[in-house]
Amino acid sequence: MQNRFRGLVAAPFTPFNADRSINLDVIPGYARFLKENGVGAAFVCGTTGEGLSLTLEERLAVAAKWVESTDETLPVIVHVGHTCLEDARKLAAHAAQIGAAAISALAPMFFKPRTVDELVDWCEAVASAAPTLPFYYYNIPSMTGVAFPVADFLARAADRIPSLVGVKYTHEDLPDYRACAAAADGRYDILFGRDELLLEGWKAGARGAVGSTYNYAAPLYLRLLTALEHGDEATARTWQDTAIKMIAICNGTGVTHLAASKALMAMLGVDCGPVRLPLVQPSEMQLATLRAKLTEIGFFEFACRPVA
């Protein structure tokens, strides 16, 4: 049951047509693009994939197309979190049926669990719908408002969720992250989820990371990790600082980081279309400014290369 995802795990955008219907035809080429640029796995239908803006049927279709479009060289983790438990269980069971590598679920974010035990109850119910698949709790308190120490969750869930293998940890609490990485003698796979802090996450024990910017800047982060492997923290810091500048440029476009990043994919030959409301699409002027500012920091020299 134990899974270990190493290196970069991209969180793909869900491709839409101009009318914002899903565009499954983009996914096979998208999968090749990620593999050829050094990405090791895909985490689909999560935050970056606008998973909670998709219908249940759309999420089933997107997950199936990703699994169909790749193989063991790009395993697929399916995000199955939902505000409706039965829909989350349907998504989990479907992920097992289509041959996904693992599932993950964030905490419900409308009616929220009030205690760690209530969170464990929820995750146990979701994971039990796909007992043969490794389960990752998706910790993202900035979106869910559920902010229990994850080390406490792991301690309580250890005997309750047999398929629990780790956490997608999208938070800045590095002491809690270290506690999770050390829990049960390193039993769990704690995937780091803050791209702008990847260097700090790696120093805290991460060996796998899930992120949105790995969709289009994987070569930058691979250089960062290579520098760390060779003990060259100064070079790694230079690459991390460049990533921070890149992220700040996307954040400063005038729309959400997600909207700017999704639009950026078309500049690299993978047109993922617009975002869905309530997210707002960048204007042509905003896109021109985005391209110009990214060019200034050399983005197109270290960005992912289009598939030939």
BAFI-3210 file (N, C-alpha, C; in Angstrom, 3 decimals, decimal comma, padded with zeros to 6 digits):
// residues 308
n [1|2|3|4|5|6|7|8|9|10|11|12|13|14|15|16|17|18|19|20|21|22|23|24|25|26|27|28|29|30|31|32|33|34|35|36|37|38|39|40|41|42|43|44|45|46|47|48|49|50|51|52|53|54|55|56|57|58|59|60|61|62|63|64|65|66|67|68|69|70|71|72|73|74|75|76|77|78|79|80|81|82|83|84|85|86|87|88|89|90|91|92|93|94|95|96|97|98|99|100|101|102|103|104|105|106|107|108|109|110|111|112|113|114|115|116|117|118|119|120|121|122|123|124|125|126|127|128|129|130|131|132|133|134|135|136|137|138|139|140|141|142|143|144|145|146|147|148|149|150|151|152|153|154|155|156|157|158|159|160|161|162|163|164|165|166|167|168|169|170|171|172|173|174|175|176|177|178|179|180|181|182|183|184|185|186|187|188|189|190|191|192|193|194|195|196|197|198|199|200|201|202|203|204|205|206|207|208|209|210|211|212|213|214|215|216|217|218|219|220|221|222|223|224|225|226|227|228|229|230|231|232|233|234|235|236|237|238|239|240|241|242|243|244|245|246|247|248|249|250|251|252|253|254|255|256|257|258|259|260|261|262|263|264|265|266|267|268|269|270|271|272|273|274|275|276|277|278|279|280|281|282|283|284|285|286|287|288|289|290|291|292|293|294|295|296|297|298|299|300|301|302|303|304|305|306|307|308]
n.u [000,815|002,047|002,950|005,296|005,870|008,171|010,252|008,942|005,503|003,040|000,196|-002,279|-003,982|-007,454|-008,462|-010,445|-012,935|-013,661|-016,205|-016,212|-016,788|-015,608|-012,528|-011,460|-009,745|-007,306|-005,804|-004,167|-001,885|-001,015|-000,256|001,998|003,618|004,155|005,577|007,818|009,110|010,126|008,438|007,094|004,637|001,029|-001,402|-004,651|-007,681|-007,665|-007,094|-005,758|-006,739|-009,329|-011,187|-013,424|-015,123|-016,136|-018,613|-019,842|-019,887|-018,141|-015,734|-015,325|-014,935|-012,657|-010,687|-010,649|-009,739|-007,153|-005,874|-006,132|-004,503|-001,847|000,853|002,735|004,896|003,995|002,257|-001,089|-002,614|-005,727|-007,746|-010,353|-011,892|-014,782|-017,790|-019,913|-020,303|-021,077|-020,680|-017,934|-017,121|-018,020|-016,316|-013,888|-014,177|-014,462|-011,941|-010,371|-011,416|-010,612|-007,904|-006,185|-003,284|-003,363|-005,419|-006,677|-007,941|-009,339|-010,375|-013,880|-015,322|-017,467|-019,616|-017,666|-015,285|-015,070|-013,197|-010,105|-010,702|-013,205|-012,455|-010,889|-012,922|-014,342|-012,391|-011,846|-014,272|-014,294|-011,912|-012,429|-014,040|-012,420|-010,529|-008,197|-006,544|-003,829|-004,145|-004,113|-004,267|-005,370|-004,061|-004,938|-005,331|-005,668|-007,650|-009,696|-010,153|-009,765|-007,627|-006,104|-003,264|-001,359|000,200|-001,110|-003,423|-002,367|-001,513|-003,935|-005,294|-003,884|-004,536|-007,044|-007,437|-006,595|-005,493|-004,131|-001,411|-000,045|000,310|-000,824|000,666|-000,140|000,738|002,262|003,405|006,160|007,355|005,265|005,173|007,693|007,277|005,333|006,760|008,542|006,930|005,893|008,351|009,080|007,160|005,224|004,387|004,998|003,961|005,143|003,602|003,944|005,099|006,725|008,250|009,820|012,546|012,884|011,061|012,251|014,551|013,326|012,662|011,154|010,676|009,177|006,981|004,053|002,671|001,387|002,963|004,789|003,721|004,540|007,126|008,892|011,630|013,143|012,744|013,774|016,452|016,971|016,601|018,604|020,867|020,695|021,079|023,753|024,858|024,963|023,792|023,626|023,276|020,867|019,269|019,302|017,794|015,384|014,717|014,298|012,029|010,251|010,060|008,839|006,374|005,367|005,011|002,927|000,988|000,641|-000,770|-003,374|-005,452|-006,426|-003,744|-004,074|-005,658|-003,963|-001,777|-002,933|-003,622|-001,082|-000,136|-000,883|001,012|003,097|002,363|000,336|-002,815|-005,027|-007,409|-010,018|-010,653|-013,152|-016,059|-016,304|-013,820|-011,762|-010,911|-007,735|-007,217|-006,389|-004,483|-003,478|-002,366|-000,350|001,298|001,987|003,478|005,608|006,813|007,575|009,395|011,437|012,635|013,784|012,123|011,246|013,481|013,947|011,570|009,128|009,516|007,815|006,045|007,488]
n.v [-001,204|001,193|004,210|006,244|009,298|010,913|013,770|016,149|016,775|017,659|019,807|019,677|022,045|022,139|021,625|023,842|024,567|027,507|028,212|027,394|024,743|021,414|020,356|017,627|016,742|018,011|016,811|014,361|015,361|017,227|015,584|014,344|016,594|017,281|014,970|015,018|017,217|016,584|016,136|014,074|012,961|013,389|015,430|015,483|017,428|019,008|021,971|023,714|022,522|023,396|021,798|021,868|023,447|021,968|019,717|016,615|014,631|015,736|015,705|012,952|012,314|013,822|012,736|010,075|010,470|011,473|009,260|007,425|008,627|008,348|006,503|004,282|005,945|008,473|008,610|008,977|010,919|011,231|013,841|013,704|015,098|016,739|018,601|017,031|013,962|011,468|011,937|012,330|009,763|008,344|009,429|008,493|005,678|005,422|006,292|004,141|002,183|003,037|002,839|004,644|005,947|006,788|008,400|011,546|013,809|016,872|018,616|018,952|022,115|023,786|022,965|022,385|020,094|019,998|019,094|017,216|014,494|014,437|015,180|012,958|011,036|011,828|011,558|008,842|007,748|008,562|007,398|004,691|003,966|003,313|001,140|-000,130|001,744|004,002|006,612|010,085|012,694|015,947|018,815|022,052|024,716|027,424|027,491|025,804|026,459|024,724|023,922|022,177|020,854|018,842|016,735|015,827|014,850|012,673|011,027|010,351|009,155|006,936|004,289|004,105|004,525|002,426|002,693|005,065|006,873|009,233|012,844|015,654|018,534|021,655|024,292|026,699|025,974|025,049|023,772|021,967|020,550|019,272|017,645|015,954|014,675|013,249|011,576|008,468|007,154|008,094|007,058|008,135|009,661|012,800|015,156|018,147|021,340|024,071|026,027|028,313|027,975|025,756|025,099|025,465|023,559|021,204|021,153|020,694|018,083|017,163|015,105|014,861|016,896|018,814|020,972|023,978|025,608|023,870|022,933|024,625|025,497|023,465|022,772|024,790|024,234|021,666|022,190|023,552|021,488|019,729|021,244|021,291|018,572|018,378|019,786|022,510|025,075|027,808|028,182|026,827|028,537|030,793|029,907|029,424|032,018|033,117|031,701|032,749|035,387|034,902|033,834|036,024|037,812|036,583|036,717|039,436|040,204|041,135|039,478|036,306|034,164|031,601|032,023|033,633|031,904|029,720|030,879|031,417|028,944|028,593|030,094|028,379|026,399|024,693|024,961|025,690|026,980|029,163|030,253|029,262|030,999|031,869|032,949|035,187|035,875|036,900|040,020|040,947|042,976|042,596|040,064|040,629|042,260|040,415|038,542|040,211|040,923|038,425|037,725|039,498|038,378|036,173|034,003|032,419|031,090|029,234|027,918|025,253|023,202|023,252|020,400|018,561]
n.w [000,000|000,638|-000,819|-002,551|-003,724|-005,624|-006,247|-008,574|-008,629|-010,707|-010,525|-012,550|-014,700|-015,443|-018,666|-020,594|-023,073|-025,098|-024,283|-021,715|-021,213|-020,496|-021,965|-023,066|-025,014|-024,925|-022,967|-023,463|-024,912|-023,060|-020,935|-022,112|-022,402|-019,699|-018,853|-020,569|-019,660|-017,227|-015,052|-012,494|-011,712|-011,669|-010,138|-010,109|-010,646|-008,387|-006,431|-008,296|-010,578|-010,567|-009,314|-007,541|-008,916|-010,871|-012,210|-010,806|-012,795|-014,670|-013,248|-012,971|-015,674|-016,367|-014,638|-015,585|-018,205|-017,794|-016,574|-018,637|-020,500|-019,861|-018,280|-016,133|-015,989|-015,514|-013,030|-011,723|-009,321|-007,911|-006,946|-004,667|-002,925|-001,517|-000,786|-000,321|001,101|-000,045|-002,763|-002,752|-002,047|-004,292|-006,240|-005,245|-005,385|-008,135|-008,980|-008,185|-009,862|-012,430|-012,391|-011,092|-009,352|-006,731|-004,210|-002,982|-000,525|000,431|003,427|004,208|003,483|004,039|005,960|008,510|009,978|013,505|015,230|015,458|015,519|014,259|011,708|011,037|011,036|008,747|006,678|006,889|006,042|003,373|002,321|002,677|000,603|-001,436|-000,760|-001,626|-002,683|-002,143|000,261|000,579|002,824|002,173|003,044|003,240|004,579|003,920|002,042|002,974|005,629|007,681|010,111|011,774|013,586|011,520|012,250|014,510|013,331|011,855|013,933|015,156|013,046|012,296|013,129|012,175|009,446|007,185|004,625|004,604|003,558|003,477|003,196|001,376|001,677|001,920|003,139|005,377|007,747|008,923|011,225|011,969|009,611|009,657|011,877|010,881|008,829|010,348|011,781|013,182|012,719|010,168|008,503|006,787|003,625|002,954|001,033|-000,211|-000,547|-001,235|-003,596|-003,645|-001,432|-001,731|-001,384|001,402|002,251|001,322|002,869|005,238|005,091|002,923|000,025|-002,115|-004,059|-004,621|-006,999|-008,609|-010,277|-011,295|-013,571|-015,620|-015,128|-014,470|-015,167|-013,852|-011,109|-011,000|-011,422|-009,078|-007,182|-008,004|-007,446|-004,641|-004,119|-004,680|-002,668|-003,008|-001,812|-002,262|-005,026|-005,273|-003,751|-005,375|-007,576|-006,238|-005,468|-007,969|-008,723|-006,851|-007,747|-010,237|-009,425|-008,036|-010,136|-011,555|-009,563|-009,503|-011,714|-011,831|-011,754|-010,285|-009,111|-010,122|-012,429|-013,998|-014,304|-015,616|-018,056|-018,948|-019,779|-022,451|-023,781|-023,868|-025,508|-024,646|-024,582|-022,234|-022,035|-020,675|-017,223|-014,806|-013,621|-010,165|-010,833|-012,728|-016,061|-017,398|-019,134|-022,569|-022,453|-019,869|-020,200|-022,054|-020,505|-018,544|-020,076|-020,856|-018,402|-017,441|-019,399|-018,806|-016,542|-017,592|-018,023|-020,237|-020,900|-018,912|-018,663|-019,119|-022,010|-025,155|-026,476|-029,066]
ca.u [000,000|002,835|003,372|006,240|006,006|009,425|010,442|007,871|004,163|002,285|-001,257|-002,687|-005,185|-008,463|-008,651|-011,800|-013,183|-013,956|-017,474|-015,918|-017,032|-014,313|-011,913|-010,649|-008,794|-006,006|-005,111|-003,049|-000,705|-000,628|000,479|003,322|004,329|004,660|006,591|009,027|009,755|010,689|007,448|007,027|003,272|000,020|-002,428|-005,701|-008,960|-007,479|-007,323|-005,330|-007,632|-010,684|-012,002|-014,694|-015,969|-016,577|-019,680|-019,373|-019,646|-016,924|-014,577|-015,134|-014,410|-011,291|-009,820|-010,508|-008,920|-005,757|-005,338|-006,064|-003,523|-000,482|001,196|003,442|005,894|003,335|001,105|-002,116|-003,304|-007,013|-008,357|-011,751|-012,566|-016,088|-018,606|-020,882|-019,561|-021,371|-019,998|-016,512|-016,963|-018,164|-015,078|-012,841|-014,411|-014,189|-010,492|-009,868|-011,859|-009,909|-006,481|-005,386|-002,219|-003,689|-006,453|-006,447|-009,162|-009,277|-011,453|-015,057|-015,039|-018,664|-019,769|-016,301|-015,042|-014,725|-012,092|-009,300|-011,424|-014,243|-011,761|-010,542|-014,167|-014,640|-011,400|-012,048|-015,428|-013,904|-010,890|-012,966|-014,705|-011,376|-009,576|-006,940|-005,739|-003,196|-004,927|-003,391|-005,057|-004,978|-004,095|-004,838|-006,191|-005,981|-008,890|-010,751|-010,361|-009,535|-006,206|-005,557|-001,917|-001,501|000,823|-002,176|-004,284|-001,696|-001,520|-005,300|-005,789|-003,007|-005,220|-008,414|-007,480|-005,514|-004,894|-003,469|000,031|000,635|-000,394|-000,455|000,791|-000,104|000,680|003,573|003,791|007,279|007,502|004,287|005,605|008,781|006,693|004,661|007,782|009,190|005,921|005,950|009,655|009,120|006,247|004,312|004,874|004,442|004,234|005,173|002,697|004,140|006,167|007,626|009,043|010,288|013,858|012,674|010,388|013,230|015,411|012,513|012,467|010,368|011,338|008,211|006,273|002,938|002,507|000,821|003,972|005,526|003,136|005,201|008,501|009,555|013,102|013,693|012,740|014,694|017,788|017,040|016,788|019,924|021,844|020,647|021,694|025,202|025,274|025,155|022,590|023,608|022,629|019,465|018,581|019,131|016,649|014,168|014,400|013,723|010,660|009,454|009,791|007,869|005,080|004,907|004,534|001,591|000,090|000,434|-001,358|-004,676|-006,405|-005,842|-002,570|-004,545|-006,099|-002,791|-000,972|-003,627|-003,469|000,318|000,106|-001,024|002,271|004,026|001,819|-000,717|-003,907|-005,994|-008,636|-010,281|-011,073|-014,595|-016,537|-016,126|-012,507|-011,842|-009,881|-006,958|-007,460|-005,265|-003,447|-002,851|-001,537|000,845|002,148|002,492|004,547|006,757|007,504|008,215|010,558|012,481|013,357|014,302|011,210|011,143|014,710|013,895|010,230|008,939|009,592|006,667|006,259|007,791]
ca.v [000,000|002,412|004,908|007,334|010,109|011,622|014,840|017,102|016,329|018,816|019,869|020,220|022,823|021,428|022,364|024,216|025,253|028,931|028,351|026,870|023,304|020,741|019,995|016,445|016,478|018,609|016,083|013,493|016,168|017,834|014,552|014,219|017,831|017,166|013,919|015,414|018,294|016,081|015,965|012,659|012,496|014,439|015,495|016,076|017,873|019,677|023,412|024,228|021,956|023,923|020,613|022,151|024,172|020,978|018,810|015,266|013,932|016,287|015,213|011,555|012,291|014,351|011,736|008,933|010,849|011,545|007,901|006,833|009,328|008,168|005,161|004,322|007,014|009,657|008,140|009,995|011,018|011,888|014,520|013,285|015,874|017,294|018,947|015,938|012,736|010,397|012,249|012,053|008,309|007,947|009,797|007,588|004,353|005,536|006,362|002,770|001,446|003,451|002,538|005,733|005,500|007,169|009,422|012,543|014,563|017,962|018,630|019,716|023,502|024,556|022,403|021,964|019,301|020,865|018,479|016,297|013,227|014,586|015,146|011,561|010,358|012,171|010,949|007,395|007,424|008,739|006,421|003,324|003,682|002,800|000,642|-000,614|002,865|004,865|007,813|011,259|013,823|017,189|019,898|023,359|025,549|028,717|027,338|025,089|026,976|023,631|024,171|021,381|020,329|017,597|015,669|015,275|014,048|011,407|010,186|009,839|008,391|005,793|003,015|004,221|004,564|001,527|003,098|006,360|006,791|010,511|014,123|016,760|019,543|022,979|025,214|027,251|025,613|024,136|022,866|020,884|019,712|018,413|016,637|014,965|013,901|012,360|010,762|007,003|006,804|008,412|006,152|008,793|010,415|014,140|015,913|019,577|021,987|025,511|026,136|029,415|027,558|024,394|024,927|025,274|022,276|020,117|021,145|020,174|016,645|016,782|014,467|014,982|018,164|019,023|022,402|024,490|026,169|022,780|022,774|025,431|025,852|022,311|022,794|025,661|023,536|020,537|022,751|023,825|020,228|019,205|022,008|020,799|017,237|018,550|020,604|023,895|025,773|029,155|028,091|026,469|029,754|031,658|029,403|029,650|033,441|033,329|031,187|033,710|036,501|034,412|033,720|037,389|038,388|036,019|037,265|040,862|040,434|041,775|038,377|035,340|033,431|030,472|032,503|034,066|030,720|028,916|031,577|031,291|027,660|028,735|030,641|027,253|025,423|023,855|025,911|025,122|027,752|030,113|029,768|029,351|031,910|033,318|033,416|036,113|035,684|038,113|040,704|040,903|043,876|041,933|038,975|041,229|042,675|039,180|038,026|041,119|040,827|037,114|037,781|040,250|037,518|035,013|032,872|031,531|030,309|028,114|027,332|023,966|023,261|022,643|019,068|018,660]
ca.w [000,000|000,789|-002,028|-002,360|-004,918|-005,495|-007,205|-008,846|-008,995|-011,193|-010,323|-013,849|-014,929|-016,233|-019,918|-020,982|-024,339|-024,930|-023,564|-020,385|-021,102|-020,395|-023,245|-022,768|-026,096|-024,611|-021,900|-023,872|-025,196|-021,783|-020,195|-022,741|-022,072|-018,332|-018,786|-021,281|-018,927|-015,988|-013,992|-012,172|-011,456|-011,821|-009,086|-010,945|-010,087|-007,110|-006,452|-009,595|-011,580|-010,355|-009,077|-006,884|-009,865|-011,852|-011,810|-010,504|-014,060|-015,272|-012,505|-013,371|-017,036|-016,369|-014,011|-016,487|-019,364|-017,376|-016,394|-019,978|-021,331|-019,401|-017,792|-014,854|-016,005|-014,974|-012,260|-011,489|-008,042|-008,154|-005,803|-004,574|-001,895|-001,899|000,378|-000,173|001,378|-000,996|-004,023|-002,533|-002,096|-005,701|-006,909|-004,762|-005,973|-009,572|-009,148|-008,091|-011,055|-013,645|-012,261|-010,543|-008,459|-005,356|-004,075|-001,954|-000,236|001,390|004,410|003,786|003,858|004,385|007,308|008,779|011,189|014,638|015,966|014,662|015,406|013,243|010,422|010,796|010,664|007,352|005,788|006,937|005,203|001,966|001,946|002,695|-000,677|-002,337|000,246|-002,212|-003,157|-001,138|000,549|001,068|003,299|001,506|004,026|002,610|005,428|003,309|001,266|003,702|006,979|008,635|010,367|012,869|013,329|010,753|013,033|015,359|012,453|011,549|015,142|015,392|011,892|012,012|013,338|011,668|007,978|006,758|003,352|004,749|003,315|003,565|003,197|000,483|002,723|001,317|004,269|005,672|009,111|008,756|012,372|011,855|008,483|010,136|012,765|010,021|008,130|011,317|012,473|013,037|012,142|008,739|007,792|005,851|002,476|003,175|-000,186|000,091|-001,484|-001,409|-004,591|-003,304|-000,274|-001,979|-000,762|002,835|002,425|001,120|004,052|006,341|004,923|001,738|-001,100|-003,196|-003,933|-005,551|-007,199|-009,857|-011,179|-011,926|-014,892|-016,646|-014,776|-013,862|-015,274|-012,811|-009,825|-011,091|-011,204|-007,644|-006,463|-008,356|-006,664|-003,265|-004,085|-004,734|-001,545|-003,440|-001,378|-002,827|-006,342|-005,032|-003,305|-006,549|-008,333|-005,463|-005,568|-009,299|-008,662|-006,083|-008,666|-011,221|-008,748|-007,749|-011,401|-011,808|-008,545|-009,728|-013,035|-011,701|-011,575|-009,368|-009,591|-010,912|-013,741|-014,755|-014,617|-016,624|-019,332|-019,314|-020,428|-023,907|-024,286|-023,970|-026,449|-024,061|-024,364|-021,286|-022,076|-019,597|-015,904|-014,563|-012,597|-010,044|-011,265|-013,858|-017,055|-017,676|-020,398|-023,494|-021,940|-018,730|-020,715|-022,653|-019,387|-017,944|-020,931|-020,826|-017,110|-017,370|-020,283|-018,102|-015,588|-018,312|-017,854|-021,398|-020,968|-017,956|-018,652|-019,791|-023,474|-025,843|-027,056|-030,503]
c.u [000,854|003,280|004,390|006,356|007,218|009,547|009,199|006,583|003,389|000,816|-001,848|-003,939|-006,181|-008,712|-010,134|-011,802|-013,504|-015,246|-017,406|-016,436|-015,679|-013,841|-010,943|-009,571|-007,402|-005,163|-004,006|-001,764|-000,143|000,195|001,878|004,203|004,931|005,782|007,902|009,776|010,155|009,737|007,228|005,650|002,332|-001,028|-003,618|-006,961|-008,833|-007,781|-006,964|-006,226|-009,063|-011,679|-013,358|-015,590|-016,487|-017,762|-019,072|-019,024|-018,380|-015,685|-014,294|-014,474|-012,964|-010,323|-009,581|-009,601|-007,463|-005,155|-005,174|-004,892|-002,081|-000,271|001,989|004,532|005,304|002,081|000,182|-002,703|-004,593|-007,499|-009,848|-012,518|-013,817|-016,781|-019,658|-020,126|-019,831|-020,741|-018,502|-016,245|-017,114|-016,884|-013,942|-012,978|-014,090|-012,684|-009,864|-010,215|-011,027|-008,402|-005,618|-004,355|-002,546|-004,844|-006,069|-007,737|-008,872|-010,453|-012,663|-014,968|-016,275|-019,094|-018,435|-016,234|-014,560|-013,537|-011,291|-010,027|-012,530|-013,629|-011,369|-011,777|-014,468|-013,676|-011,525|-013,194|-015,098|-012,955|-011,441|-013,712|-013,722|-010,254|-008,252|-006,038|-005,087|-003,981|-004,018|-004,395|-004,493|-005,170|-003,884|-005,745|-006,511|-007,273|-010,019|-011,093|-010,200|-008,035|-005,663|-004,105|-002,023|-000,811|-000,189|-003,117|-003,648|-001,720|-002,890|-005,755|-005,036|-003,714|-006,636|-008,501|-006,336|-004,795|-004,175|-001,958|000,724|-000,296|000,091|-000,512|000,968|-000,329|002,110|004,094|004,918|007,546|006,518|004,666|006,712|008,251|005,989|005,686|008,456|008,224|006,092|007,218|009,702|008,196|005,508|005,045|004,228|004,850|004,104|004,409|002,812|005,349|007,199|008,511|009,648|011,647|013,715|011,995|011,352|014,160|014,668|012,177|011,666|011,253|010,396|007,415|005,203|002,762|001,940|001,899|004,864|004,932|003,962|006,634|009,231|011,073|013,766|013,814|013,651|016,133|017,998|017,343|018,146|021,012|021,866|021,320|023,216|025,720|025,481|023,903|022,499|022,930|021,163|018,670|018,354|017,927|015,344|013,757|013,808|012,283|009,744|009,105|008,730|006,470|004,505|004,377|003,138|000,574|-000,266|-000,226|-002,664|-005,807|-005,768|-004,601|-002,990|-004,924|-004,922|-001,961|-001,627|-003,500|-002,050|000,603|000,009|000,254|003,303|003,457|000,776|-001,868|-004,977|-007,278|-008,796|-010,491|-012,584|-014,907|-016,626|-014,735|-012,655|-010,648|-009,076|-007,290|-006,241|-004,133|-002,731|-001,951|-000,249|001,824|002,773|003,660|005,803|007,536|008,189|009,461|011,726|013,271|013,872|013,405|011,251|012,440|014,672|012,522|010,216|008,967|008,349|007,036|006,461|006,708]
c.v [001,261|002,969|005,969|008,064|011,007|012,696|015,693|016,420|017,580|018,677|020,487|021,102|021,946|022,219|022,604|024,749|026,721|029,159|027,775|025,451|022,600|020,300|018,838|016,199|017,036|017,683|015,147|014,262|016,832|016,836|014,363|015,417|017,738|016,133|014,378|016,544|017,888|015,962|014,470|012,089|013,685|014,296|016,232|016,414|018,449|021,158|024,000|023,727|022,419|022,799|020,897|023,060|023,256|020,196|017,443|014,527|014,432|015,773|013,746|011,476|012,771|013,333|010,564|009,261|010,961|010,151|007,215|007,386|009,112|006,731|005,315|005,392|008,351|009,195|009,296|009,843|011,790|012,541|014,207|014,067|016,570|017,759|017,880|014,626|011,662|010,664|012,004|010,553|007,775|008,251|008,865|006,205|004,362|005,581|004,978|001,980|001,784|003,224|003,703|005,188|005,753|008,152|010,374|013,303|015,670|017,862|019,354|021,134|024,374|024,170|021,739|021,029|020,220|020,349|017,593|014,970|013,300|014,601|013,717|010,779|010,571|011,450|009,432|006,981|007,563|007,625|005,008|002,970|003,163|002,227|000,149|000,516|003,617|006,167|008,887|012,289|015,093|018,345|021,237|024,337|026,919|028,674|026,719|025,729|025,919|023,564|023,411|021,016|018,963|016,441|015,027|014,400|012,684|010,472|009,568|008,901|007,084|004,457|003,004|004,107|003,698|001,978|004,439|006,198|008,139|011,702|014,961|018,001|020,930|024,021|025,623|026,849|024,581|023,271|021,696|019,962|018,754|017,302|015,557|014,069|012,895|011,383|009,283|006,565|007,006|007,565|006,837|009,576|011,802|015,028|017,407|020,363|023,488|025,733|027,191|029,110|026,167|024,144|024,668|023,937|021,106|020,008|020,601|018,697|016,214|016,074|014,376|016,252|018,268|020,518|022,776|024,977|025,098|022,455|023,473|025,815|024,694|022,367|023,682|024,888|022,305|021,002|023,057|022,542|019,596|019,925|021,536|019,432|017,327|019,461|022,069|024,710|027,180|029,155|027,734|027,697|030,711|031,221|029,593|031,121|033,779|032,843|032,157|034,916|036,108|034,352|035,101|038,071|037,873|036,569|038,719|041,203|041,216|040,775|037,413|034,686|032,278|030,918|032,925|032,860|029,865|029,550|031,447|029,994|027,753|029,288|029,544|026,124|024,476|024,783|025,255|025,937|028,658|029,428|029,908|030,380|031,175|033,821|034,227|035,903|036,977|038,696|040,568|041,807|043,251|040,794|039,511|041,674|041,467|038,629|038,895|040,989|039,479|037,072|038,474|039,380|036,235|033,789|031,906|030,771|029,106|027,447|025,969|024,167|022,632|021,268|019,215|017,999]
c.w [000,000|-000,560|-001,651|-003,689|-004,720|-006,577|-007,365|-009,283|-009,438|-010,829|-011,591|-013,777|-015,686|-017,511|-020,210|-022,411|-024,052|-024,160|-022,148|-020,154|-021,089|-021,779|-022,998|-023,813|-025,810|-023,736|-022,390|-024,172|-023,954|-020,967|-020,780|-022,388|-020,677|-018,244|-019,415|-020,579|-017,507|-014,820|-013,760|-011,938|-011,629|-010,717|-009,694|-010,142|-008,683|-007,221|-007,810|-010,712|-011,456|-010,057|-008,463|-007,728|-010,965|-011,313|-011,487|-011,793|-014,740|-014,555|-012,842|-014,747|-017,096|-015,771|-014,950|-017,668|-018,982|-017,216|-017,749|-020,780|-020,915|-018,926|-016,501|-014,828|-015,562|-014,226|-011,898|-010,097|-008,303|-006,873|-005,796|-003,509|-002,408|-000,628|000,662|-000,008|000,340|-002,357|-003,895|-002,606|-003,516|-006,472|-006,507|-005,390|-007,459|-009,828|-009,072|-009,351|-012,289|-013,552|-011,824|-009,564|-007,000|-005,387|-002,954|-001,734|000,758|002,355|003,841|004,324|004,047|005,794|007,653|009,987|012,308|015,431|015,020|014,467|014,359|011,835|010,058|010,378|009,185|006,399|005,759|006,027|003,727|001,541|001,854|001,418|-001,715|-001,481|-000,321|-002,678|-002,000|-000,990|001,139|001,569|002,674|002,488|003,330|003,373|004,841|002,516|002,075|005,042|008,054|008,893|011,573|012,565|012,640|011,465|013,981|014,541|012,179|012,748|015,379|014,278|011,673|012,112|012,768|010,152|007,455|005,503|003,423|004,566|003,429|003,493|002,021|001,357|002,099|002,404|004,605|007,052|009,057|009,994|012,331|010,702|008,934|011,046|011,958|009,325|009,066|011,969|012,157|012,309|010,632|007,889|006,647|004,764|002,543|001,999|000,094|-000,977|-001,628|-002,332|-004,198|-002,096|-000,479|-001,320|000,732|003,120|002,293|002,323|005,269|006,172|003,727|000,718|-002,302|-002,973|-005,008|-005,745|-008,551|-010,811|-011,792|-013,300|-015,963|-016,328|-014,117|-014,010|-014,228|-011,496|-009,850|-010,922|-009,724|-006,872|-006,768|-007,572|-005,211|-003,132|-004,054|-003,619|-001,865|-003,095|-001,967|-004,194|-006,191|-004,603|-004,469|-007,371|-007,567|-005,527|-006,929|-009,349|-007,931|-006,954|-009,685|-010,622|-008,449|-009,011|-011,721|-010,815|-008,822|-011,042|-012,958|-011,633|-010,585|-009,987|-010,489|-012,322|-014,604|-015,202|-015,693|-018,003|-019,858|-020,070|-021,946|-024,531|-024,509|-024,822|-025,901|-023,686|-023,496|-021,210|-020,867|-018,250|-015,797|-013,485|-011,245|-010,400|-012,551|-014,772|-017,264|-019,039|-021,309|-023,012|-020,752|-019,177|-021,341|-021,573|-018,710|-018,755|-020,839|-019,523|-016,940|-018,250|-019,591|-017,132|-016,247|-018,273|-019,027|-021,667|-020,034|-017,881|-019,318|-021,313|-024,089|-026,390|-028,560|-031,332]
res [m|q|n|r|f|r|g|l|v|a|a|p|f|t|p|f|n|a|d|r|s|i|n|l|d|v|i|p|g|y|a|r|f|l|k|e|n|g|v|g|a|a|f|v|c|g|t|t|g|e|g|l|s|l|t|l|e|e|r|l|a|v|a|a|k|w|v|e|s|t|d|e|t|l|p|v|i|v|h|v|g|h|t|c|l|e|d|a|r|k|l|a|a|h|a|a|q|i|g|a|a|a|i|s|a|l|a|p|m|f|f|k|p|r|t|v|d|e|l|v|d|w|c|e|a|v|a|s|a|a|p|t|l|p|f|y|y|y|n|i|p|s|m|t|g|v|a|f|p|v|a|d|f|l|a|r|a|a|d|r|i|p|s|l|v|g|v|k|y|t|h|e|d|l|p|d|y|r|a|c|a|a|a|a|d|g|r|y|d|i|l|f|g|r|d|e|l|l|l|e|g|w|k|a|g|a|r|g|a|v|g|s|t|y|n|y|a|a|p|l|y|l|r|l|l|t|a|l|e|h|g|d|e|a|t|a|r|t|w|q|d|t|a|i|k|m|i|a|i|c|n|g|t|g|v|t|h|l|a|a|s|k|a|l|m|a|m|l|g|v|d|c|g|p|v|r|l|p|l|v|q|p|s|e|m|q|l|a|t|l|r|a|k|l|t|e|i|g|f|f|e|f|a|c|r|p|v|a]
***
